[in-house]
Amino acid sequence: MFNPLLENVRELSDDDLMERLNELQKKMTQASRAGMFNSISQMQTILAEYQEEMSRRHREAIDKGKDKYEELIDIKK
């Protein structure tokens, strides 16, 4: 999903992204308790974008780590 009003999440630092994820989850909990279900669906769209960016960063870090360790480990069949 895409929210055109959301800033470019790729430009956020890891700490800022995590902070926004946590803050949005708190707001969603509050909105749920208050019965603001229309707002929750909009927040879920933004949350999905934050989570996708975090997943992309984790995959990228894993890929970089694989390259680093493949050179160190020589497995012969």
C-alpha positions as CSV (number, residue, x, y, z in Angstrom):
1,M,0.0,0.0,0.0
2,F,1.1,3.6,-0.5
3,N,0.2,6.7,1.3
4,P,1.0,9.9,-0.7
5,L,1.1,12.1,2.4
6,L,3.8,10.0,4.1
7,E,7.4,11.3,3.8
8,N,10.0,9.2,2.1
9,V,10.7,6.5,4.7
10,R,14.0,5.5,3.0
11,E,15.4,8.9,4.2
12,L,14.7,8.1,7.9
13,S,17.5,6.8,10.1
14,D,17.0,3.4,11.7
15,D,16.3,5.0,15.1
16,D,13.8,7.4,13.6
17,L,12.0,4.7,11.7
18,M,11.8,2.5,14.9
19,E,10.6,5.4,16.9
20,R,7.8,6.2,14.4
21,L,6.8,2.5,14.3
22,N,6.5,2.4,18.1
23,E,4.6,5.7,18.3
24,L,2.2,4.7,15.6
25,Q,1.5,1.4,17.3
26,K,0.7,3.3,20.5
27,K,-1.7,5.6,18.7
28,M,-3.4,2.6,17.1
29,T,-4.0,1.1,20.5
30,Q,-5.4,4.3,21.8
31,A,-7.6,4.7,18.7
32,S,-8.9,1.1,19.1
33,R,-9.8,1.7,22.7
34,A,-11.7,4.9,21.7
35,G,-13.5,3.1,18.9
36,M,-12.0,5.2,16.1
37,F,-12.0,2.4,13.6
38,N,-11.8,4.6,10.5
39,S,-8.6,6.1,11.7
40,I,-7.1,2.7,12.5
41,S,-7.4,1.6,8.8
42,Q,-5.5,4.7,7.7
43,M,-2.8,4.1,10.4
44,Q,-2.5,0.5,9.3
45,T,-1.5,1.7,5.8
46,I,1.2,3.8,7.2
47,L,2.3,1.1,9.6
48,A,2.6,-1.4,6.7
49,E,4.9,1.1,4.9
50,Y,7.1,1.5,8.0
51,Q,7.3,-2.3,8.5
52,E,8.1,-2.9,4.8
53,E,11.0,-0.4,5.0
54,M,12.3,-2.1,8.1
55,S,12.1,-5.5,6.4
56,R,13.9,-4.2,3.4
57,R,16.7,-2.8,5.6
58,H,17.0,-6.1,7.4
59,R,17.2,-8.1,4.1
60,E,19.8,-5.7,2.9
61,A,21.9,-6.1,6.0
62,I,21.6,-9.9,5.8
63,D,22.7,-9.8,2.1
64,K,25.7,-7.7,3.0
65,G,26.6,-10.1,5.8
66,K,26.4,-13.1,3.5
67,D,28.9,-11.6,1.2
68,K,31.3,-10.9,4.0
69,Y,31.1,-14.4,5.5
70,E,31.1,-16.3,2.2
71,E,34.7,-15.2,1.7
72,L,35.7,-16.5,5.2
73,I,34.1,-19.9,5.0
74,D,35.3,-22.3,2.3
75,I,33.1,-25.3,2.1
76,K,34.3,-28.0,-0.3
77,K,32.1,-30.8,-1.4
